[in-house]
Amino acid sequence: MSKELKPCPFCGCHDRRVSVRKMGSEGYRIICGKCGCAGPYVKIKEFPNKMDAQGKAKETWNRRVKIEIVKGGGVDAKTDS
């Protein structure tokens, strides 16, 4: 599972500084080395193997919320994978 990572949602960094980082021996998260933004922590023990855990970390990093202003001034948030 080698999904390409989307750029950092805060600083826009899209080079090798945005990468999967092992957090001790128990999990992974995606971290932007430029601004320090970090994706959700993914525990290895919740998956059959570490590659699946890394894949989930990438999937959650790549998930984006799309905010739209709707008629009448309200806000509608939708997840965009």
Residue pairs with C-beta under 8 A, 6 or more apart in sequence:
1 51
1 52
1 54
1 55
1 58
3 55
3 58
3 59
3 62
5 18
5 19
5 30
5 58
5 61
5 62
6 14
6 61
6 62
6 64
7 13
7 14
7 18
8 14
8 18
8 32
8 34
8 35
8 37
9 37
9 64
10 32
10 35
10 37
11 32
11 34
11 35
11 37
13 32
13 33
13 34
13 35
17 32
17 33
17 34
18 30
18 31
18 32
18 33
18 34
19 30
19 31
19 33
20 28
20 29
20 30
20 54
20 57
20 58
21 28
21 29
21 30
21 31
22 28
23 29
23 41
25 44
26 43
26 44
26 45
27 41
27 42
27 43
27 44
27 53
28 41
28 42
28 44
28 50
28 53
28 54
28 57
29 38
29 39
29 40
29 41
29 42
29 57
30 38
30 39
30 57
30 58
30 60
30 61
31 37
31 38
31 39
32 38
39 57
39 60
39 61
40 57
40 60
42 53
42 54
42 56
42 57
42 60
43 53
44 50
44 53
46 53
47 53
47 56
59 81
62 81
63 79
63 80
63 81
64 79
64 80
64 81
65 77
65 78
65 79
65 80
66 77
66 78
66 79
66 80
67 75
67 76
67 77
68 75
68 76
68 77
68 78
69 75
69 76
70 76
